[in-house]
């Protein structure tokens, strides 16, 4: 089992459209740990940690997000896993 962690910044119409809630639902469905939080510049920051395949699936989902959102861009950085448990929004 290969565990990875990524920090992702999602741009577009992603605040005020339940993006964080739906991201949490998708992450929990995939068994991915981390968080999703709004940034002052209008983006959403996501930290995703889990099995390689599950994190990749979440990344694919983040490219479109929920029907209420309009994702225009994703930026991602690979970071060291820290052993997170659960997924939070804030």
PyMOL commands that set and color helices and strands:
alter all, ss='L'
color gray80, all
select helices_A, chain A and resi 19-30+52-62
alter helices_A, ss='H'
color red, helices_A
select strands_A, chain A and resi 3-13+33-38+44-51+70-79+87-89
alter strands_A, ss='S'
color yellow, strands_A
deselect
rebuild
show_as cartoon
